[in-house]
Amino acid sequence: MSATFVDILQEAVIKQQQGIPFVLATIVEGEAGSPGRTGFKVIAYKDGSFNGTVGGGKMEKLILEKCAEIHKTKQNTLETFALSEDGIGMACGGFAKVFYEYFPAKKRLYIFGAGHTCHSLAPIMLSLGFEIIVIDNREEFANEEKLPWASEIYCQDYSEYVKNFQPEENDAAIIITHGHIYDDVVLDGICKKNPSMTYLGMIGSKVKVKQIVENIKSKNYEGDFISKIYSPIGLNIAKRTTEEIAVAIAAEILAVYNKVNDIKFMSRK
């Protein structure tokens, strides 16, 4: 028995809660002999699996191929199919409009260092839909009383945590360890893994950052992840206070996730 509309919607809710990315394709308008009626839905995953139907046949094949493309572009879109020999090579006649909606994976922000910047940044990132995971090697900082908004807290040696660190594609991380003592340890461990995460930023002066980066480059790790580091961290907004630094970091992360390459300052008129 094929999945009902309700089945597909329930599955979509569960997958979104689990943080699993998917594309939901819905026929928003079907005319004449279209094999898919208005409201038909299919939920498609990155590995090519799917559930539901939009009518079967050639049109469904093309819709699933478009879903695979949207998993890469991550952009919602509307597509019209002409169900004719001159259109997609079908004799049904009429047309069908399909809306593709992309639901991304869960966004997680790993914060290495539970100091003042962490506390200023976390509320902003929570409001942007990120789950917050905090790592710190000090018991008096890395605990539920101090970090009630964190979904996960790890009081652990930084080098030990990084050994098992497995970020996913939609994840972000910032390195702001106390006194910057362990920044190089964390960055080195992450670069060694060459992950595919969306964003990694490290606080610090240009001189310190240059020294750390040159040291890691000399180790010739596989891949070129070191070139993707955002450091010194945050947009240049003449930040001075911890709160201003947090705003600058949040803005930079948001720009990266939204694929904004050219940040323009407001002009005076």
C-alpha positions, 0 to 999 in steps of 0.5 A: 500500500502506498503512503498516504498524504498524512504518512508523508507529512508525518514522516517529514516532521519526524525527519526534520526533528531528527535533523535528516535533510530531505526534499518534499515535492508536491504537485500544486496544480495538475491538469487534464490527463496528468498522472499526478493529482494536485496534492500528491507528494513524495519525500526524497532523501540524499541517498536516492531513497524516497517515499510516496508518489507523484503519479509514477512513470516518466514524470515521477522519474524526472521529479526524483532527479530534480530532488537529487539536484536540489539536495545539492543546490539547497534551493526551493523551486517551482517547475512546470511539466508539459505532459505532451510529446513535445514536452517531456515525451508523454501523451497524457496532455495537460501540465503539472506544476511541482513545488520542491521544498528543501529541508536542511539537516540540523544545524549545530554549533560546537563552541570550544571554550565556555568563557564570556564570548560563549555566553554572549554568542549562544543566545544569538545562535539559538535564535537562529536555529542552531543547537549548541554543543560546548566543550571545555576542560574546566569543571567549573565552566562546563556544567549544566548550571553554567550552560543551561541552554546547551544541548550537549556539554563535554568537560574533557581534554580538548585534544581527547575530544577532537580525536573523536570529533565527527562534524557533519556537513551542516555543522559549524564550530568556533575555537575560543579556548580560555587564554587561547592556550588550546586554540592550536590544539583544537585547530590542528586536530580538526584540520587533521580530519579534513571535515566537510563542515560549513564553518570553522572560525578561530579567534585571535590576532593576525600574528597568532593566527598566521603562526598557527596556520603556518605550523599546521600547513607544514604537517601536510595533512590530506585536503586543504581544510586549513584554507577554509578557516575564518580567522581572525573570527567575525565580521569587521565591525570595530568590535571591542566588547564581548557582546560586539564580538558575539554579534560579529561572529554570528553575522559571519556564520549567518553570511556563510550559511546564506552564501553571501560572498560580498558584505557591503556596508551601508552607505551614507546619503 
